[in-house]
Amino acid sequence: MNHCHFFMSHSDKHRILNCDIGVRDISDHAGVYLTLHLDSDRKESLWRLNTSLLNDVEFERFVKKEFKEYMDYNNNGDVSPSILWDAAKAVLRGKLIWWSSYKKKEKEKYLIDLTTRLKHLESEHVKSNNDNTLSQIKETQQILNRLYEDQIEKRAKFIKQNYYENGPKSKRLLAWRIRKQQADRFIQKIKNPANDKICHDMKSIKESFVTYYTRLYAEPHRIDVPSVNVFLSSLDLPSIGTEQNKRLTQTITVEEINKAISKLKGNKMAGEDGYPAEWYKHFRDLVTPLLRDCFNHVLTGGEIPPSWKRAVISVIPKAGKNRTECGSYRPVSVLNIDYRIFATILAKRLEFITSELTDTDQTGFVRNRQTHDNVRRALHLINKMKNIESIAVSLDAEKAFDSVCWNYLYLALERFGFNSQIIRCLQSLYNSPTARIKINGDLTDTLQLERGCRQGCPLSPTLFALFIEPLAQAIRESKDIRGVLINDITYKVGLYADDILITLTNPEISLPNLFSLLKIFGMYSGYKLNLQKTQILLYNYRPSQDVQKIAKFNWSNTSIKYLGIHIPIDLSDLYECNYVPLTSEIKADLQRWSLLPTNMHNRIDIIKMNLLPKLLYLFQALPIQVPSKQFNEWNRMISNFIWAKQKPRIKFQTLQLQRDKGGFALPCLEDYYRAAQLRVMIGWCDPMCEAKWKEIDQSYCEIPLQSLLGDQPLIKRHIYADLLPALMKVPIEIWHKILKYEKTEKSARTLRWPAYDSDFAPANKDKRFIQWLHKGITGYWKITDKNVLKDYQRLQRSFYLERQDFFRYLQLRHHYDRNIKFLEEEDTGLVKIFLDSCKGNAPKKQISRLYKCLQTSRNNDTTYIKTRWEKDAEIIIHDDNWFNMCKAVVMTSSSGLWREFAWKNTVRFFVTPNAKSKQNKDPDKAQCWRNCGSVSAGHFHIFWECAKIVPYWLVVITEINTMMGLNLAPDFTVFYLCDLPQGLRNSDKYLLLILLAGAKKAITRKWLNVDPPSSLDWIGIIKEIYTMERLTFSLRLAADKFEKYWKKWDLYSNGKIL
């Protein structure tokens, strides 16, 4: 049976008008007809600066000249700074478009002239066979190659090419991901919200989205300002003072602008004006003065630049949602970079104030607060609720950020004490903003925005936290909404931005009152509950019919989901509800990813980017035991994935070492788990940590939690006496095991508190030491200086000790000198992190710091590989030299491909005849394939010692010495293991490592080949690297650095025909 198929892109499916099989009228085959609508409408796109121009010195001079002319002509005081800046962007944009067009035509003409000249020279060379003509041909070819490289650079830029930097298969992998991503994001059909009909053509799809977002961002009704003020005034909300307002509204400085510009990420989408982050970084000295004037004009109440009002909304499909509904797409506003710089400065100023204005119940986007804080708190509360009549309510709001009523927000800010200047500034940012929606690469008509915090604006998270805080405070203050009581403190509400969990007792009364409050707040603010997604978990409670009618939520007797964590009614099921399904998901993901065209480097990156974050989130959120067999299972799965189910060539523990230690930085899941659990104990020590879970933890212990850490007898007493809940035992038990494993139990004594030191007998009998706590003498770190207990006079002045305390001081000094003093100097790792935390210097990247300490304590290293090299080469490699060799691997070029290759050479990755012989238990297969006569060809022989490879190395070494101006003897540790000579400049180290990597690559390209590589093979490889490094440096806007690093190669290659 014959078939006829029409193949076409998804993006053109809407063009199909009809597809029919005709009749067999003039043939014995029926005609197949496809009718298409070939409309002539062009997609409307936005101009974007080609950042590769920033490498052009002539372009830079042109921009500076045009900008100076513009400023000289227009900066006369008659125009406001906002208009002056916005007009500057518009004028420059026109100049830049002209420049690009002019240069493109000029380059095309130059290319045609070069091609014509090359044809003429080739024809002439055929006739004359003249060496001078040949030299001109090669020179012309080099110029043409440069021009073609520039074209490649431009194309690579716009398809987000990172093949060279990330590995040999990354281009294919990235292309696959991009194709999948574009297919996922492409909207083929949508339901028109105006008539509920499915439409397929682009015009109707665009109109449908405009209709939907016009409704979404329309203000539903004008709020009753007096009623809102009464509501806000009735709440006990904090308020900022005059000094804080002064800091908020003080003049924006050049330093603030430069910091904000430095934090901008490159290779990101520009706003509607087309100027990307790279432009601001490159021309910061040029534009910063004008930006400063513009920003301060806006800050003091002036109008904003008109371009700030405009945004482009990109719609991203939500996972698991119906793709035909407009509401199933997340709107992300792409704003102009200058707007984002200004908003970043304001957000930074608000950062410290927000933490003072919002209760610690709110952990979303507030300084020094984490997602996991609320999860841990929720687990504590649910553990308490299991014995009382109570409910846990997980609220879900409909389009929470998009529904923010601006007038309510301004009134709330006023109630928080913000002065009129900062409020006017924020009002100007939200005065008549507009947006266009980007759908399938095409832009819709402009729509007006009347409410909402724009997702993509640096200010939005902070403003939303202040927007929602009055609701949280109203819940806290309501006597008719009753929370869970722990140690005389009531806990009702926990927030992470718009994710809210409310824990209530006496639900028959509390729930209707909560629902009533939410209605009032929604009427004032625009906040609206999504009834279908709001969940309620019941504890010892069956709701009455009246309550069920009022609260038409999802009622559950088993579990709810909060912040990505499945919380079961019985907390002993936490592992089963979270880790078991995640393990199944990981198994399926690894199976799917194993089908992708990736190498080992890519597969390890996949583990880091996709698998680790999922597990690490659970490690931090759930204080529960994960059995060793689970880690073993994960490790087996990861190993099979990395080695494609083949026999591993490198030890799993070696892969887990850091790159500069000879490993590949494969995550050690067990150490990440332990680090995540220990992070809780850093919170116990850190006086800056004010999380609610911390005060709940403390309520279960009659002594300060910090005092437990260095005192093993105290720890055992609290664990075995069952004084602490299971949620607190896990980190303590892990800490106890680590100290025992590392043999640092004695060292940890420096964390003890004199008043509770179990080895300090006087404190157990004399209660006066407890009174010292109230004077400020807590841990030993408070009363020591450089490992010496401070003298009594200093302590007396600092802590107001009395004369009667002198004998106690002598007792304490004797105990300290005898049992603790000699230990403090030894601690530079884990114990030091906790000591610093006690002193208020907790590390910023806590899990990373803890993880590194735990990795160090394992004593894994690559010295076993060093020993093998020493045996093969009959040499001695000092440990310091070996670690320098390992570090050299990380410095080999800009390319992940070449860094991986250099690492493989160092760790003996390749399967040599010797290894093959051992695998097959066949001694005959150990012979060198080059037929040199060796019967035992290992790594050292294949890469260095073989009689047929020695001449190749001698030529390469001679050329390297000539090129680099060195006089190095042929040394295996230098030219193969990269033990570089001392005193080399960084640029010379960079080039030498590339030359050596290329030399080794020439050998592997002749793998199993009888003939060894030649110096021409090596030179060809270096030329390949040269081209890609030039492209990479250009994309990084570092063309001048490339010229510096490759100067010696350029001189060498120009003096010798390659």
N, C-alpha and C positions, 0 to 999 in steps of 0.2 A: 504493500500500500504506500503510495507516494504522499509526502507531506510538504506543505509550503509554510515556511516560518518567516515572520518579519521581526527583526531584531532592532530595538531602539532603546534609548536611555530613559530611565525613570522620569527625568526632567522634561521629556517631551510627550509623556503619555496623555497629557491634557489636550494635545493637538489632534488626537484621534477623533474623527467625526463618525466614521463608519468602517466596518470591515465585513465583507460579504464574499460568498462563493457564488459565482455566476452560473449561467446555463451553458451546456455544451452545444453551442449553435454552429460555429464554423470549425470546430475541432473536436476530437474525442476527449479533450481535457477541458474542464470548466475553468474559467478565469477566476482568479482570486484578486479581489479589489480592496485596497486600503485607501481610504479618503482622509487626508490630513488638512488641518487648518494651518497654513504657513503665514502667521501674522507677521507683520513687519515691526512690531513694537520692540524697541531695544530696552534691555535692562538698564535701569538707572543706577549707576554706581558712584562712589565718591573718590575724589582725588586723594592720593596718599604719596607723600614724599618718598622717592627712591633713596633709601639710606646709604646705598653704595656711593652716592655722590659725595658723601661726607669725607671720603678718602681722598678726594680731588682737591689739591692745594689751590688750583685756579678757581674752582667752584667756591672755596672758602673765601678767597679774596673778593670774588664777585658779590657774594652775600654781604660781606662786611661793607663793601663800597655802597651797595644799594641801600642797606640799612642806614648808613651814615647820611646819605643824601636824603632819605626819607625823614630822618630825625632833624636834620638841619633845616629842612623846609617846613616841617609841621609842628615841631616841639617849641611853640611860641607862647604857650600859656592860654591860648584861646580855646583849646580843645581839652576835654576832660581826659585824665589818664586812662580811663577804661576805653573810651573811643579811640584814643591815640594808639593803644596797644592792639585793639581789634582791627583797626584799619591797617596797622603795620603788617599783621598776619595776612590780610587780604592783598595788600600791594605786593608783598614778598611772594605770595602764592602765584600771582600772575607772572612775576619775574622768573620764578623757578620753573614754571611751566614753559615759558619762552626759552629759558636756558636748556632745559632737557630736550625740547624739540630741535633747537639749533644744533646741539651737540650730537643728537641722533642723526640728523641729516649730514652733518660734517663727517661723522664716523662712517656712515654708509658710503659716502663719496670716497673717503680715504681707503675703505675696504675694497671698493671697486678698482681704484687706482693701483693698490698693492697687488690684487689678483691679476690685473692686466700686466703689471710689471713682472710678476712671477712667471706668467706664461711666456713673456718675451725673453726673459733670462733663460728659462728652460729650453726654449727653442734655440737660443744662441749657443747654449752650452752643448747641445747635441751636435751643432756644426763645428764648434771650435775646441771643445773639451778643455777649456781654459780654467785653471785653478782660481783665478780671481773671480770669474763668473760663478763658480761653485760657491765661493765664499759669500757672494752677494745673494745667491739663492737661499743659503742657510740663514743669513741675516734677515731676509724678507720673510722666510718661514717663521722665524722666531717672533717677529713683529705680529704676523698674522695669528700665531698661537696666543699671544698676549690678548689680542682683540677678542678672539673666540673665548678665552678664559673669562674675560669681562662679561660676555654674554651669558656664559654658564653661571657666573656669580649671580647675575640678576635673576635668572630663572630659578636657581637654587634658593634664592632669598624668598621667593613668593610661593614655593611649594614646601617651605620649612625643611629644607634639606639638611640632614645631620648625619648622613652616611659616614663621612670620614671621621667625624669626631667621636662617634659612638660605636663603630664596629662594622665588620664586613657585611653583615646581613641587615643592618639597621635600616637601610634604604628600603629594602623590600618589606620589612616589618612595618616601618612607618607608613609606606604607601598603602599597605593592606589596612592599617589602622585608619588612615585618612579616608580611604574608600568606604570603609565600614561606617566611620563616623559621619561622612557626608550622606551615605545612604540612610543612616538612622535619622539624620536631621532633615533630610529632604521631605517636604510636605507635599504629598501627592493629592490629597483630598482633605476637606475640612467641612465641618457642619456650620452653616451660616447661622449665627445666633438670632438673626432677625426672623428667619422662617423655618429653622431646624432642617433645612434641606442640605444634602451633601453636594458640594460643588468641587469640580476638578480643574477648571481653567484658572490660570494664574491671576487674572483680573478679579475673579470672584473670591479666590482665596485671600487675596490682599484686602479686599473690601470686608470680608468676614472678620479678619483680625482687627481691622480699624474699628469696625462696629463693636467688637468685644472689648477692646481696650479703651475705647471712648466711654463705654458704659462703666468699665472698671474704675477708671480714673476720674469719673465725674463725681462731684460732691453731691451726695444723696439729699442732703438738706442742710439748711443753715442752723448752726447750733445755737442754743439759748445761752448767751454769754453769762448773764447773771447766775443762772443755775449751775453752770460749770464752775464759776468762781466760788459759789457757795460750797459745792462738792469739794473742790481743792482746798478751800480754807478750813473745812472741817477736819482735814487730815493733818496728822503730826508729821509733816515732811521737813527734812533739813533744808537749809537755805545758805547760799554762799554770801560772803560779805564783800565789803568795798575793795579790799586788797585782792581778792580772787578775781573780781570783775576787772580790776586794773590790769592784772596779768593777762586776762583774756583779750583785752582790747588794746594792749600796748602795741606800739608801732612794730610792724613786721619787718624783720631785719634780713639783710642779704644772707647771713649765716643760716637762718631758718629756711630760706628758699633753696640754698645750696644743699642742705641736708635732705630736703624733700626731693630734690632733683636726683640726688645720689641714690635714693631708695627706689627710683623708678626702674621697672624691669624692661629690658630690651626685647625686641622682636614680638611686641604685643600690638594689638589693634589700636590705631589712633582714633581720635574722635572725628566728628564731622569736618573739622577744619583740616584734617589730613596731616598734621604735624605730630610725628611719633616721639617717643621718649628719647630716642637717640639724638634728635634735633636739639632738644633742650640740654642734653648732656654735652654735646659738641659745642654749642654756641652759648653756653651758660654765661660767660663773661659779657657777651653782647646783649643778651636779653634780660639778665637779672635786674639791672637798674630800672628798666621800664616795667618789669613785672612787680618790683617792689612798690613803685608809685601806684600802679594799678591796684594791687592788693590792698594797700593802705587806704586808697580812695574808697574801695568797696567796704572795708572794715569800718570806716568812719561814716557810713551811711550813704555813700554815693552809689550811682547806678552800676550794675554789673556790665561787663562786655556783652553785647547782644549774642555773640556766639555761644556764651555759657548757657543760654536758655535752651539751646538745641541739643538733642541727644538722639542716638540711634539705638533702638531696642532690638537686641538679638533674642530670638525665641529658641529655647533649648528644651527638647522633649523630656518629660519626667519619666523615670523608669517605671514600667508596669502600668502606665496610664493609657487610656483610650486616645490614640493619636488623632482621631477625628474631632476631638473637642478642643476648642481654643484654650480652655482652662487647663489642659494637660501639658502646657508649655510654660517654662519658667522664663519670665522677662528679665533680661540683664541689660542695664543701660550702659552704653559705651559713651563716655563723656570726654570732652576735650582735655588734653593733658594739662593745660594751664589751669583749668578749673580744678582738676584733681590735685595739683600742687597746692593751690589755695586751700582746698578742703582738707588736705593732709595736714597742713600747718594748724588749722583750727582744731582738727581732731586730736592732734598731739597736745595742744593746749588744754583741751577738754579732758584728756586722759586721766589726769590726777584728780580733777574735780568730780568726774563721774563716779569714781570709787567712793567718794565721800557722800555723794547724793543718793546712791543706790545701796540698799541693804545687801549684806553678803548672801542673801537668798538668791540674788541675781548673779549668775556666773558667766553670762554670755557677753563676750567682747568688752569685758571690764578688766583693767590692769590687775595682774597677779591672781586672777581667778581662772579656774579650769572647768571644762565640761564634767570631768570625773568627780569634782567636788559634790555636785548635786546627786550624782548616782550613788556615791557612798553614803551621803546623808539619807537618801531615799531608802537604802537597804537597812540602815539603822532604824528608821521609823517603822518600816514594814515588819522588822523583827519585833518591835514593840507592839505593833497593832495586832499580831496574831492571837493575842489573848483578850482583846477587847472588841466591842462592836464598833466597827469603823469602815471607812472606804478610802481608796486612793483614786483620785480623778486625774486623768491625763487629758488636758485641754488641747484642742486643735482649733486654730483660728483660720478663717477663710481669708487667704491673701493678706496676712497680717501686715507686712511691710507696705503693700500697695494700698491699704485701706486707711492709712494714717490721715486723720483730719488735721490740716495745718493750723487752723484757728485754735483747736484744742491744744495742739502742741505748743503754740506760742503762749497760751495762757498757763500751761504747765510750767514752761520755762520761767515765766514771770513769777510763778509761785515758788519755784526753786531759788529765786533771788537773782536771776540773770538781769542785768541792767538793760535799759532800752536800746543802747548802742549795739550790743551783741545780738539782741532779738531782731533789730532792724536789718542787721547784716544777714541773718539767716532768712528773714522775710524776703530780702532782695534776691537771694538764691532760688527761692521758691515762688517768685513773682512771675506768673504766666509762662511757665516752662512748656516747651513743645517737644515732640518726639516723632520720629519716623521709624517704622518697623521694617526690619530687614528679613525678608522671607525668600528662601532659595536664591540668595544673592541679589535680590531685587528690593528696591525701597518703595514703601507705600507713600500715600499722601501724608501731610503733616496732621497730627492730632494734638489737641490741647490737654494738658494735665492739670487736674484741679485738686489732687490729693496724692498721698503716698510718699514713702522714703525710697528714693531711687536706688535699686540694688546695683552696686557698682560705684557708688559715691562713698568715699572714705568716712564721711560724716554720718551716714545712715545708721550703722550699728549703735553709735553713741546716742543719737537722737531717739532711736527706738527704745533703748534702755530707759531713757528719761520719760518717754511717752508712756511706757507700761508700768513704771514704778508706782504711780498713784493707785492703780488697781491693786497691786500687791500690798500696798500699805492699807488700803481700805479693807482687804481681807484680813490682814493682821489685826486691825483695830476692832473689827466687828465681833461683838460678844455673842451674836447669834450664829456665827460660823466658828465652830469649836475644833481646835486642832489636837495634835497628839502631845501629851505632856511627858517630858523626860527631865527629871531632876529640877522640877519647878519651872521649867522653860517650855513654852508652847510653840510647837512647830506646825505651821499650816501650809506655807506655799514655798515652792522652789522653782526658779526660772532659769532658763538658758535662752535668752532673747525671747522668742515667742513660744518656745516649748515650756509649758507650765505643768507642774505636778502638784496637786493639792491633796493633803492628807487630813481627813476629817474624822472626828468622833461624833457620836450622837447624830448620825446622818439623817435621821428623819426630820430633824430641825435644821441642821447645818446645810444640807443640800438645797432645799428650796430657797433659803436665804442667799446662798452663793449664786444660784441661778438668777435671782432677782437683782443682785448687785451687778452681775455680768450684763444684764439687759440695760441697766442704767448707764453703766460705763460705755457700752456700745453705742447708746444713743448720743452720748457726749463726744465720743472719740472716733467712731467709725469701726471699732473692734467688733467682730461678729464671729460667733462660734460656728464651727463645722460640726453639726450634730452627728453626722455619720461616722466621723473619725474620732470623736471624743469617746474615751474609754473609762469605765469605772470597774475597779477590782473590789470585790466584797469580802469583808472579814466578819464572820459571825453576825451577818446582817442579811435580812430579806426585806427588800423595799416594799412599801405599801403601794396600792394601786394609785393613790393620789400622787405619790412621789414619782412613780414611773410615768404618769401622764405629764408631769411638769418637766421631768428630765428624760427626754427621749434619746438617751445615749446607748452605747454598746455596753451592756452589763456583762460582767464576767466573773466566774467563780474559780478561774484557773490562773490567768496571767494577763499582764498588760505589757505594752512596749513603751519604753521611755528612753529617749536619747539613744536609740539604736540597741538598747539592752532589753532582753525579754526578762521581765521580773515575775517569777511564779509566786503563787500564794504561799508555797512552802519553799523557803530560801535554800533548803538542802538540795533543791532541784536546779539551782542556778547553773551548775556545770552542764547538766543534761540539756537544759533549754538553750544554752548559748554556744558552748564549745563543740558539742556533738554535731549540730547542724552546720557550724562553720567548718568543721573538719570535712564534712561531706562536700561542702561548697568548694573548699580548697582542692580536694581530690578531683572534682569535676573541672575546675579551672586549670589545674596542672595538665590534665588530660587534653583539654582543648588547646592550651598554649603549646603543648608538645608537638602539635601539628603545624605550628608556624615555622617559617624558615629562619631559625635563629641559631646562633653559636653559643658557646659556653658563657661568654661575656654578657650577651643579651639575656640569657636565662637567669643569670645571677641578678642582673638589673631588674628583671621581672619579679623575682622574689623580693627584692628590696622595695620596689614601687607598688606592688599589688598585694602580695601576701603579708608582708611584715606589718603595714599599717592596720590591717584588719585584726590581726592577732594582738598587736600592741594596744589597740583601743580596749580590747577585753582585759588584757593584763592590767591596765591602769584602772579600769572601771570596777572590776570584780575582785574583792579580797578573798579569794577562795583557792584551795589547793588544786594544782594541776599535777597529776601523777607523772612520774618519770617515764612510764610507758607511753604516755601521750606525746612527750617530746621525742622519744625514740621513733614513734610512728611518723611524726611530722618530718623528722630528719631523713628517714628512709624515703618518704615521698619526694622530698626536695632533692636528695641525692640521685634518685632515679630520673627526675626531671632534668637536672643539670647534665648528667652524663648520658641522657637519652637511653636509659635502661642498659647501658653498657658498663663494663668494669671500670670503676674510677681509676684515673691515672694519678690523682693527687689526694692525699688524706683529707677527709672532711674537716678535721680540726685545723689543718693548714689553710684551707680555703677561708676559714672563719677569722684568721688573723688579719690585722689591718694591712693595707697595701704597702706601707713603708716598712712592715715587718716581714714581708715576703708572702703574705696571703692575698686574698682577693676580696676581703671585707664582706664575706657572706655572713648574714646575721646569725648569731647564736641565739636561738629563741629562748632557751632556758635562762641565759643571762639577762636577756631583755625582760623576761617575766620577773626575775628576782629584783632587777633594778626598779621595775614598776612598783613592786610591792614595798621596796625600801623607801620609795619616794614619799609614802605616807608618813614614815617616821621622820623624814626631813621636815615635813609639815609640823610634827610635834615639837621639833627643836626650834624652828624658825619663828621668832617673835613677830615677824611681818605677816605670817599666815593667819588669817582670821576666818577661815572657812567654818561653816556651821558644823560639819562633821567632826572637826577638831574639838569643839566644846562638848559634843556628844561623847566622843571617845574619852575625854577627860572625866566626864561624869561617872564613868564606870570604874575609875581608879581613885583610891583615896589619897594617893601621892602624885606629884607631877609626873606626867608620862616621860618627860626627858630623863628623869632620874633613873628610869629602868634600864636605859640603853647600855650603860657600861657595867651594870651590876648583874651578873649571871644568877647569883642566889635570889635576888629580888625577882628576876624574870621567872625563874622556876616556881617561886612561891605563888606568883599571880596566875601562872598558867595552870599549874597542877591543882591549885585551890579552886579553880574554876571561877575566878573573880572577874574574868574578862569574857565578853561575848566572842563567838567564833570569828566574827568579822575582824576583831583586833588581834586574835591569836596568830593568824596566818603571817603577817609581816614580822611579828616578834619571833616566831619560830624560825622563819627564814634567816633573820638577822643572827639568831643564836647559832644556827648551823654554819653560817658563813664565817663567823668568828672562830668557831671550832675548827673548821676546815683550813682556814688561813693561819691558825694558831696566833690570833691577835686578841684573845680574850683578856690578857693582861694589859695590852696596849689600850684597849677600850675603857680601862678604868679611868682614864682622863675625862671621860664623859660623866662620871659620877657626881653626885651632890653630897657635900659633907654631911648634911643633916640626915641623909638616908643611906649613907655608905654602909653596907652590911659588914664590911671588915673594920670599920671604925667604931670600936666598942663604946667609947664615951658618948657618942651621939645616940646610942640605943638606950642609954640610961639618963642622960642629961637633956631635958627638953629645951634648955636654953638655945641649943643649936637650931631648933625649929624656929625660934624667934629671930635668929639671924636671917632667915628667909625673908622676913618682912623688912629687913634692913637692906636687902638686895644681894646677900651672899647666897647664891644658888649653886651653880657648878664650880668646879675647881678653876675653870678658865677665867672666872670673874676675879679671882684673888691671886693669880700668878702673873709673872712677867718674865718672858724668855726662860721658861722652864724652872723658875724659882718662885717660891711663895713670897709674896710681898711682905715687907717688915710690918710689924704691928702698928707703928705710927701712921704709915700710909693707909692701912685698913681702917684705923680708928678715924682718920680724917674723911675717908671716902664713904664709910658705912656707919659712922657714928657709934662705934663700939665703946663700951664702958670699961672702967678699970677691972671690974670683976671678970671680964672676958679674956684677960691676958693669959691666964692659966689654960683656958680652953684653946687659945691660939697656939700655945706651946704644944699641947696635946695634938692639935691638928697638924702643926709643922712636923712633928716627929713622925706621924703617920704618913704624911705626904712624902717626906724625904726618904722614908724607908720603903714605901710600897708603890708610889706613883711617879715620882720625879724622874727617875731614870728611864721611864718609858716614853715620855712625850716626844723626845727628839726622833724616835723611830718612825713616827706616823706621818706619812706623806700621801696616803691613799684614802681608803674608805673612812677610817676614823677621822681623818682631817676634814673630810667633807662635812661630817656631822658636827665637828667642833666649830668649823666656820659658820655652819647654819645656826648653832646656838648663839654665836656672836652677832647674828643678824646679817651674815654674809653668805647666805645660801646661794649656790650656783644657779645661774639662769637656766641652762640646759641640764636639768637635774638628771634625767634618765640617761642622757649621753655620758655625763660624767661618771655616774654610777656604773654604767655598762663598761666603760673603759677600765675602771678599777677592777671589776669582776673578771674582765678578760685578762688583765695583767696577772691576777692571782692564780689563773689556771696554769701558768708556766708553760704554755704551748709556744713553740718556736720552730724555726726552720733550720736549726743547726744540724739536724740529721741529714739534710740535703747538702749542707756545707761539708760534712764529713765524707759524703760520697764523692764530691768533687776533689777533696783533698786526697782521697785514696786513688782515684783515677789518674789525677795529674801529678801525684807524688809531690804535693806542695803543702804548706801550712797557711791557712787563711785565718787571720786574727778576727775575733768576734766583731770588733769595731769596723773593720774593713768589710766584713760580710754584710753588716746592716747598712753600710753605705752603698753596697751593691744593690741591696733590696730597694733602697730609696731611689736609686738611679732609674729603676723601672718606672716609677711614677712620673718621672720627668721626661720620659721619652716622647717627644713631640706633643702636638695638640690632639692627637688621635687616640681614641680608645682602642682602635684596631692595633696600632703599633705599641701601645703600652701593654696590651694583652700579649702580643707576640714577644716583647722583651721579657715579660714575666715568665712565659712558657719556657724560654731559653734558660732562665736562671733556675727554675724549679725542676728542670729535667722532665718536661712534659711529653716529649716526643717518643714514639715507639720505635726504638732502635733494633737492629738485628739481635742484639743481646737480649733485650726485653722480649722480643718475639720468640726467641729460642726458649726462654724460661716458660713463657705462656704455653707453648706447644710441646714443651719437654723434648725438644729436638735440637741437639748440639750443632748439627750441621747448618741450622738457620742463623747461627751467630756470626757467620762470615760477612765481611764488608761487601756491599753490593758493587763497589767500585773495582773489585778484583785487585785490590792492593796486596793481598796475601794475608791480611789479618783474619784470625779465626774467632776473635772476640771483639766485635764492634759495638761499643757503648756510646754514650753521649760525647765523651771526651774525644774518642776516636773519630766519630762521624763529623763533628764540628771543628776539630782542631788538629788532631794528631795524624790523620790519614795521610799517607805519602802523596796522594793525588790532590789533597786539599791544601797542603802546606804552601805550594807555589802561589796559589790564589791569595792566601792571607799575606804573603810577603809583598805582593803587588799592591794589595789594598792598603796595607800599613804604610808602604812607601808613599802612595798617593795622599793618604791622610796626613802624614807628616809634612809633605810638600804644601798641601792646602792650608793646614792649620798653623804652619810655622813651628812645628814641634820636632823633637828628636827622640821619639819613643822607640825602645827596642821591642821586638815581638814578644809580648808577654800575655799569656792566656788570661790572667786575672784582669788585665787592663782591657784587652781588645775583645774578649768574649764575655767575661763576667762584669765588665764596666766598673772596675775599681779605678776611677778617674784620678789623674795626677792632681796634686794640690796646687792651688794658685790659679786655676783656670777661671776666666770670667764666666758669668752666667750664659752669655751669648755663645761662648765657645763650648761650654758644657752641653748646651742645647743642641748645637750642630754636631758635635762629636757623637752624642748618643744616637742621633738619627743616622749618621754615617755607619755606626756599628750595627744598628738594627738592620739597615739595608744590606750590610755585608752578610749577616746571618740569614736574612730572608732569601738572598740569592742561593744559599745552600739548600734551604728547604724547598725552593722551587725546582731544584734538581734532585729531589728526593727519589730514591730508587733508580736514579739515572747513573749509568757507568761513568759518564763524563762529568767532571766537576764544573762549577760555575766559572765564568771568566770575569775580569774586571769590567768588561762592557755590560755584563748582566747587572753587576752592582751599580754602575753609573746609571743604567736605565731605571732601576728601582728608585734611586735618589731623585731622578728627574720626576718620577711619578709623585713622590712625596713632596718635592718642591712645589709642584703645581697645586696640590691639594692644600699644603700649608699656606701658600699665598692666598688661595681662596678663603681659607678659614680665618686668617688674620684680617683679610679685607672685610669679611662679614662681621668681625668683631670691632671694626673701625680702628684697626691697629696696623695699617699698612706701613707706617714708618718703623714700627718695631720689627716687622718682617724684614725690611731692607737692612736693618742693623744686624739681625740674627743670621741672615744668609749672605752677608757681604763677602765673606771669604769664599763661599761656594761660587758666587757670581764672578769674582775675580779669577778663580780657578777655571771655571767653565768658559769664560771669555778668552782665556789664554790657551785653551786647548779645545779642538773641535770635538764635540760630543756626538 
